[in-house]
């Protein structure tokens, strides 16, 4: 059987399955419903399985049909992207991109890039979800997540886009009044602004300390006069001079560069974790997802990106 005939059968199957009607699919293609019916019959006969249950009132997918529908949609998207990439003189993505990111990081370093991405790929529409919960991207239908921190083992595919360093910071005025800690243990004498126990960082602040001629990472959870479950609030308290906070460089590098915050205990800073793009396990990512990840990597790798106010 010719490849084009197979492709036409798949297109007809997807059209009927997504519209739920032979008549609607036939009308969209400008052919008679009987022609669509014959294509589906030929497809099911060729595959040797029942894909659709057709009655006079409705059409529903069988178990095999549901699985085949997802594969067909992916294949047809790949074909469309391949054709678009060589037409009009360049790569052209289309379709809807659903992405999610942590709230604070997403506001600062994902949301401003979404309009710029659409300027390059006008046929892509985008939904951005900002949430501090760990979103089930496969179960909730997301194409890609941006995540910050250590990546647990999972069935998800991750691409490291940048390092995420964490530093203890305070205002110059606070350090002038209270002095500077010289070791992580000295933090017991300072006002530490910590995330509350129902937030992340439950293991505490991470430091690299000497041990037996080498170094090891320890976790120290300081006590402080104020804690909060929201990292942006801790950031604001720190800028207001209320104490020392342990923050990611993506959040504070701008203020450090401007002299509004000062890093302390830098010689004990723990090794960086990562900023990742994460997506479900797939053999073939849609072009719009690949281009989005490449776009993020390009911007996050630019010198000075993290110090620039967007």
C-alpha positions in Angstrom: 0.0 0.0 0.0 1.3 3.5 -0.9 2.6 5.5 2.0 0.3 8.5 1.0 -2.7 6.2 1.2 -1.7 5.1 4.7 -1.2 8.7 5.8 -4.7 9.7 4.4 -6.3 6.8 6.4 -4.5 8.1 9.6 -5.6 11.6 8.9 -9.2 10.5 8.4 -9.1 8.4 11.6 -7.8 11.3 13.7 -10.4 13.7 12.2 -13.3 11.3 13.0 -11.9 10.4 16.5 -11.4 14.1 17.5 -14.6 15.4 16.0 -16.7 12.4 17.2 -18.6 12.2 13.9 -18.1 10.8 10.4 -20.3 13.6 9.0 -18.3 16.4 10.7 -15.0 14.9 9.6 -16.3 14.5 6.1 -17.6 18.1 6.0 -14.2 19.4 7.2 -12.4 17.6 4.4 -15.1 18.3 1.7 -15.9 14.7 0.9 -18.9 12.4 1.4 -19.3 10.6 4.8 -19.2 7.3 2.8 -15.7 8.0 1.7 -14.5 8.6 5.3 -16.3 5.4 6.3 -14.5 3.4 3.6 -11.1 4.8 4.7 -11.7 3.7 8.3 -12.9 0.3 7.2 -9.7 -0.1 5.1 -7.5 1.0 8.0 -9.1 -1.4 10.5 -8.9 -4.2 8.0 -5.2 -3.5 7.3 -4.4 -3.3 11.1 -6.6 -6.3 12.0 -8.1 -4.4 15.0 -11.2 -2.5 15.8 -10.4 1.2 16.4 -13.8 2.7 16.6 -17.3 1.6 17.8 -19.8 3.2 15.4 -23.5 3.5 16.1 -26.2 5.7 14.6 -25.9 8.0 17.6 -22.2 8.2 18.5 -18.6 7.1 17.8 -16.3 6.0 20.5 -12.7 4.7 20.6 -11.8 1.2 21.6 -8.7 0.7 23.8 -6.6 0.0 20.8 -8.1 3.1 19.1 -7.1 5.4 22.0 -3.5 4.2 21.9 -3.4 4.4 18.1 -4.9 7.9 18.1 -2.0 9.3 20.2 0.6 7.7 17.9 -1.2 9.1 14.8 -1.4 12.6 16.2 2.3 12.6 17.1 3.2 11.2 13.6 1.0 13.7 11.8 2.5 16.6 13.8 6.0 15.4 13.0 5.1 15.3 9.3 3.7 18.8 9.4 6.7 20.1 11.3 9.1 18.4 8.8 7.3 20.0 5.9 7.2 23.4 7.6 10.9 23.2 8.4 11.8 23.2 4.7 9.0 25.6 3.5 9.1 29.3 3.8 12.9 29.1 4.1 13.1 28.0 7.8 11.9 26.1 10.8 8.3 26.7 11.6 6.6 25.3 14.7 2.9 25.3 15.4 0.3 24.0 17.9 -0.3 24.6 21.6 2.5 24.5 24.1 1.6 23.9 27.8 4.4 24.7 30.2 4.7 25.0 34.0 7.3 26.4 36.3 7.8 27.3 40.0 6.0 30.5 40.9 8.9 32.8 41.9 11.3 31.5 39.3 8.6 31.5 36.7 7.6 35.1 37.3 11.2 36.3 36.9 12.8 34.1 34.4 10.1 32.2 32.4 7.2 34.5 31.9 9.2 37.4 30.3 10.6 34.9 27.7 7.2 33.6 26.6 6.3 36.7 24.5 9.8 36.7 23.0 9.4 33.1 22.0 6.0 33.8 20.3 7.6 36.6 18.3 9.8 34.0 16.7 7.1 31.3 16.4 3.8 33.1 15.8 1.9 29.9 15.0 2.5 28.5 18.5 0.1 29.3 21.3 1.2 29.0 24.9 -0.3 28.3 28.3 2.0 29.0 31.3 1.2 27.6 34.7 3.1 28.9 37.7 2.9 26.8 40.8 5.1 25.7 43.7 3.6 22.3 43.8 5.3 19.5 41.9 3.0 19.2 38.8 2.4 15.8 37.3 3.3 16.9 33.8 2.4 13.7 32.1 -0.9 13.1 34.0 -2.0 16.8 33.7 -1.1 17.1 30.0 1.9 19.5 30.1 4.5 19.5 27.4 7.4 20.8 29.5 8.2 21.9 33.1 11.0 24.1 34.3 12.3 22.9 37.7 15.0 24.2 40.0 16.9 21.9 42.4 18.1 18.3 42.6 16.3 16.0 40.2 14.9 12.8 41.7 15.0 9.6 39.7 11.9 9.4 37.6 10.5 8.4 34.2 10.8 12.0 33.1 13.5 13.3 30.7 15.4 16.3 32.0 17.8 18.7 30.3 20.1 20.8 32.5 19.9 24.4 31.3 21.9 26.2 33.9 23.5 25.9 37.3 21.7 27.1 40.4 24.0 28.3 43.2 22.7 29.1 46.6 24.3 31.8 48.9 23.7 33.3 52.3 23.0 37.0 51.8 22.2 40.1 53.9 22.2 43.8 53.4 25.4 45.8 54.1 23.5 47.7 56.8 22.6 44.5 58.7 26.2 43.2 58.5 27.5 46.6 59.7 25.2 46.3 62.8 25.7 42.6 63.6 29.0 41.6 62.0 29.6 38.7 59.5 29.4 35.0 60.2 32.8 33.2 59.7 31.5 29.6 59.7 28.1 28.0 59.2 27.9 27.4 63.0 28.1 31.1 63.6 24.7 31.5 62.1 23.2 30.6 65.5 24.1 34.1 66.6 22.3 35.8 63.7 18.8 36.5 62.7 18.2 33.9 60.0 15.2 34.2 57.7 14.1 30.6 57.0 11.4 28.8 55.1 8.8 27.3 57.4 8.7 23.6 57.9 5.8 23.1 55.5 7.8 24.5 52.6 10.9 23.1 50.9 14.5 23.1 52.3 13.3 20.8 55.1 16.9 19.5 55.3 18.2 23.0 56.0 20.8 25.1 54.4 23.6 23.3 52.5 27.3 24.0 53.1 30.5 22.6 51.9 32.8 22.1 54.9 36.4 20.6 55.3 36.6 17.1 56.6 39.7 14.7 56.7 41.6 16.7 54.0 38.5 16.8 51.7 35.1 18.4 51.8 31.6 17.2 52.4 28.2 18.8 52.2 26.4 19.3 55.5 22.9 20.6 56.1 22.3 23.1 58.9 18.8 24.3 59.8 19.1 27.6 61.7 16.5 29.0 63.9 15.3 32.5 63.3 12.9 35.1 64.7 10.7 34.9 61.5 10.0 32.2 59.0 7.6 32.0 56.0 6.4 29.5 53.5 7.0 32.0 50.6 10.5 32.6 49.3 9.6 36.0 47.9 8.6 37.2 51.3 12.0 36.0 52.7 13.7 37.9 49.9 11.8 41.0 50.8 12.6 40.7 54.5 16.2 40.2 53.7 16.3 43.3 51.5 14.6 45.2 54.3 17.5 44.3 56.6 15.8 41.9 58.9 18.5 39.2 58.7 20.4 36.6 56.7 18.7 34.5 54.1 19.8 31.5 52.0 18.7 32.2 48.5 19.3 31.0 45.0 21.5 33.2 42.8 18.8 33.5 40.2 16.9 35.5 42.8 19.6 37.6 44.3 22.4 38.1 41.8 20.9 41.4 40.6 20.9 42.8 44.1 24.4 41.5 44.8 25.7 43.2 41.6 24.0 46.4 42.7 25.4 46.3 46.2 22.0 46.0 47.8 22.9 42.5 49.2 26.2 41.0 50.2 27.1 37.3 50.0 28.6 35.8 53.2 30.1 32.4 53.8 30.9 32.1 50.1 33.9 29.8 50.8 31.4 27.3 52.3 28.9 27.5 49.4 27.5 24.1 48.5 28.0 22.7 44.9 25.3 24.0 42.6 22.2 22.0 41.8 20.5 22.7 38.4 17.8 24.4 36.5 16.1 21.9 34.3 13.7 21.5 31.5 11.6 18.4 32.1 9.3 16.6 29.8 7.5 13.2 29.6 9.4 10.2 28.1 8.8 10.4 24.4 10.6 9.1 21.3 9.8 12.2 19.3 9.3 15.6 21.0 7.1 18.0 19.1 9.1 20.7 17.3 7.6 23.5 19.4 8.9 21.8 22.6 12.4 21.3 21.2 12.5 24.9 20.1 11.3 26.1 23.5 13.9 24.2 25.4 16.7 25.4 23.0 15.3 28.9 23.5 15.6 28.7 27.3 19.1 27.2 27.1 20.2 30.0 24.9 19.0 32.8 27.1 20.0 31.1 30.4 23.5 30.6 29.0 24.0 34.3 28.2 26.6 36.2 30.3 24.8 38.6 32.6 21.3 37.1 32.1 20.7 36.6 35.8 21.8 40.1 36.7 19.6 41.8 34.1 16.2 43.1 35.2 13.5 41.9 32.7 
